[in-house]
């Protein structure tokens, strides 16, 4: 069973569109033009972030540019 932490009511437009509330877009780092995955759970609709890359998962959580530089530096040290 799914645990719901935040419940929001949104309306469906005449074109079948919904607007995700800003606090949820911010929380899950969803920006204009990004893709999401919409799936039928059998009990309702699930919307998931479409960007499943490591960079997408870490976006907004860590300094990805600094992280990538540190990773490159570590890889240079590890080379035999």
N, C-alpha and C positions, 0 to 999 in steps of 0.2 A: 504494500500500500504506500502511496506517495504521502510525504509530509509537506504540508503547505505552510510556508513561513510568511508569505505576503499574498494577499488576495486583492485583486484590482478588478473593477468592472469597466469594460470598454464596449463601445458600440461598433457594430459592423456597418460600413458605409454601403451605399447603393452598388459600389463596384466590388463588394466582398472584402474590403480592406479593413484592417484594424490598426490603431496606433498603440504601440507599446509605450507604457508610461515612462517618462524620463528617468525616474529613479531606478527602474529596472534596466533601461538601456545603459545607464551609467554603471550600475552594479555589475552587469555582465559585459561591459565594454563593447556595446553594439553601436556602430556608427552608421551614418547615412550611406547607403549603397552596399553595405555588407549583406552577405547571404545568411539565412537561417535555415534550419532543417525543421520541417513540420511533419509530425508523425501522428498516427492514430494509435492510441494505447489500448483501445477497446473500451475504455472508460472515459475518454476525453481526448483532447488535442494537446500534444506536447510540442513546444517550440524550443529548439536548442540552437546554440551558436553554431554557425556553419563552418567557422574557421577552427579546425581541429589540429593545426600545426602547433608546435611548441611555442613559436613566436606569438601565435594568436592566444594561446592559453596564458602566457606570461604577460601579454600586453596590459599595461596599466598596473601590473603587480610588481614588476622589477624594472630596473633600468636595462632594457634589452640591448642598447648599444654598448653600454659598459660590460654587460654580461657576455656579449659576443666577442668583444675585444679580449676579455679575460680568458674566454674559452680558446681563442686563437693562440694566445700566449701559452696557455697550458699545453696545447697540442704541440707547439714547437719544443717545449721542454721534454715531452714524452717521446719524441722521435728518437729512434736508435741510430 
